[in-house]
Amino acid sequence: MKGLFDLHGQIALVTGSTKGIGRGITEVLCAQGAIVGVSSRNAADCDTAVRELNAIYGEGRAFAAPADVSDLGQITAMVEQAVALQGRIDILVCNAARLPRMEPFGAVTTEEFLAHYDTNVEKTLRLVQLVAPDMAQRGSGSIVLISSRAGIAATPQHLAYSCSKAAMTHLCRNLASHYAPQGVRINCLAPGLIRSDASRAFLQAPASQAFIAEVPLRRGGEAHEMGGAVAFLASPAAGYITGAVIPVDGGIVDLPTPPGNGASLFKANDAVGHAGEAN
């Protein structure tokens, strides 16, 4: 049973990974021995994160592979760059996404609705299709999609985002079924309230305390706890797990988000605004 959680020698690529949840994932993967590709839209942020990770975990443990995940050309170049540098990709974590903007139910525009599907679903599919065939040829590989509990529980004020994340969970099941005979495992994590730059405005809103009070663990999650879940799914310990959608939410998956109609959180959400990727 030795080495059941060991990732030494594994090459990982994590999108949206310069801060927040993505950064927590890279930290844990590096700590478990993987060599990790750091990716976000901002190349300078990638370089900074790589320097910091290499200073902690050893030179060469992280490398930069910047890309805007809403752009097929850029994600294609990102994968090609990672393979050119490291020879292969053993672990892919699709974390970057179009983030939600809280709006009254039904107020979302057609353009915004489709933009969420384009980035969060269609581009995730394309990224997996760029990486999985090589994994399949080698007979092994682990892919983890970062969805959201909004894709499981009703989230009326995040309509476009929640519907796209629900689609991502079923995308996971379909991809897992297709690639399982070739030894590629594909799973999905559905985080709840995780402390990060993206959730800061929500956490500072008074109404957020009512939500946290309903979390069975009575707190928000931490980025490294998402990293731990990813590292488990990427490790030999999870070798018989594929097609799973696992909540990482403190046990609150069935509670609607936000409480009530969410009107008191609109102002906090405005401080976050739209973003092209989740970090």
N, C-alpha and C positions, 0 to 999 in steps of 0.2 A: 504493500500500500504506500510505500515511500514515493514521494513526488506526485501525489494525487492532485495537488493544487499548484504544482510548479509550472511556470511558464517560461523558464529559461530556454533560449534559442528560438522562441516564437517571435514572428514579426507581426506587429499590430498596426492598424491604421484607424485613427479615431477622428471623425469629422466634428467640427465645432468644439475644439478641445483646448483653446487658449485660456479659458476661464470657466467658472461655474461647474456644472455637472461634467462637462467634457474634460475639464482640467482634473477634476477628482478622479475620473476614470483613468486618465493617463498616469496619474501619480500611483494608483494602485497597481496598474499593469506593469509599470517600471519596477515597483517594489517587489513584484512577484517574478521578476526576471526577464520580462519581454523587452524587445526593442520596439519603440513606439513612434509612429509617424503622427506629428501634430499638425492639425489642419484648421484653418479658418479663412475668412475672406481677406484678412489683413496679414500680409506677408511679414511685416515688421513684428506684429504680435506673435506670430509663429516662431520667428527667430528668437524673440525674448523668452518665450516659454521653453524652447529647446535649450537655450543656455542655462536656464534655471534648473531644468530637469537633469541635464548632464552634470551640473555642479553637485547635485544631490546624489544621483544614482550612478555616476561614472560616465566618462566621455564615450560618446557613441551610442548611448542608451536611448536617445531621442533624436529625431530628424524632422525637418520641416517639409510639409507638402501642402502649401496653401491652395485653396480653391473656394469659389462661391458655389455652394451645392445646388443653387437654382439654375446653373449654367452647365449644360451637358458637355460642352467643350472643355470647360475647366475641370470637371470631375474626371473626364477621360485623361486629361494631362496629369492630374493628381495621381491617379492609379499608375500610369506609365512611369511617372517620376519615382514613386515608391518602389516599384518593381525594378527599375533601373538601378536604384541605390542599394536595395536589399536582396534582390533576386526573386522575391515572392511575397505574398501576403498570407499569413496564417489566420489572422484574426481581423475582422472588419467590424467596427462599431459605427453605426449610422446614427449619430447624435444630432448633427446640425439640422435645423428645421426652420420653417417660417413660424414665428411666434404669434400668439393670439393677441387680439385687441378686444377688450370687453365692449359689447354693444347691445342695445336693446334687442330682444329676440326678433329675428327676421329682418333687421336693419342692414345686415351685411350685403354689400353689392355683389353682383355676379362676378365682377373682376376679382374681388378679394376672395370669394369662395373658390374660384378656379385657381387662383394663385396658391392657395393652401394645398390644393390637390396636386398641383404641378410640382411644387417643391417637396412636400411631405410624403407623397405617394409615388408619383410617376418618376421623379428623380431618384428616390430611394430604390425603386425597382431597377432603374438603369445602372445605378452604382453597384448593386448586387450582381447584375448581369455582367458587369465589367470584371468583377473579382471572382465570382463563384466558379466559372468554368475551369480556371486554372486550379482552384482547390479540388474540384471534382476529378480532374486529371491526375492529381496526386493522391486522391482518395481520402482527404481529410481537410478540415477547416471549420472555423466557427464564426458565425455572423450574428451580431446582436443589434436589433433595431430598438431605438429608444422611442417609445410611443408616449403615452400619458394615461393617467387614470381618467382624464377627460374623454378618452376613447372607449372607456368602459362604462362610466357613470354619466348620467345626463348633466350637461353643462350648457344650458340654453344661451347664456350671454357670451359663450365662446363657440358659436354655432359652426362656423367654417373650420376652425381649428379642431374642435372635437370630432366633427365628421371625418376630417382627413386622418385624424389619429385612429379612429375606429377602422377606417379603411386600411391603415397601416397594420393593425393587428391581424386582419384577415389576409393581407398581403404576406405577412410572416407565415401564416399557416399554409398558404399555397406554395410559397417558395420552399418551405421546409419539406412539404410532401414531394415536390419535384426533385429536390437535390438529395434527399435522405438516402436513396439507394446508392448514391455515389460517395457517401461518407461525409457530406457537408451538413453540419447542423446549423439551423437558423432558428433563433429564439427572439422573444420580444420582452422588454421590460416596460412596465407602465408606472412611472413615478408619480407620486402625489406631490405634496408641497415640499420641495427641496430648497434649502437655503442657497441662493445664488444671486448674481447680479440681476437676472431676469425676474426673480421673485421679491426683490428688495422692496419695491413700492407696495406690493400686496401686503408684505409682512408689516410695513409701517402704518397701514390703514387700520383704524380702530376695529372695524368689522372683522378683520382677519382673526382676532382673538376668539371670536365666537366659533369660527371654523376650527381653529387649533384645539379648542376645548372639546370638540367632538372627536378628535383623533384619539383612538384608543391608547396610543403611546404618549399622548399629551404633548407632542412637540412636532416641529418640522424635521424633515430628514436632512442629512448632510451629504455633500457631494461624494465623500469617500465611501459612503454606504452604497451609493449607486455603483461606484467603482468596484466594491466588493462583490456585488451581484454580477457585474460583467465578468470579473476575473473568475468567478465560479463557473459561469456558463462557458467561458473560453477554455477551462481547464479539463484535464482527463476525468476529474470527479463528476463532470456533467456529461460524460460520454454517451449516456442513454437518454438524454433530454434533447428533443427537437420539436419545433412547432408549438412551444409553450409560450403563453402570455402571462408573465409573472408580475403582480402588483408589488411596488416598493413604496408603500403609502402609509405605513404606520397602522394599517388595519382598517382604513376608512373608505374602502372602495365603493360602498353603496350610498354614501352621503352625497347629495347633490352639491355641486360647486359652482359659484359661491353660495353662501346661505341666502335664502329668500330670493329676491329678484336681483341682488347684487348691485343695486343702485348706489349704495354708499361706497362701493369700490371703484366706480367709474373714474373718479378723479385720480385715484392712485394709479389706475391703469393708464390714464392719459400721460402720466409721467414716464411710463415705459414706452408707449407708442408701438409702432410696427418695427419689427426687426426681421432680417433675412435669415438669421440662424439662431439656434439655441446654443448657449454656452453655459 
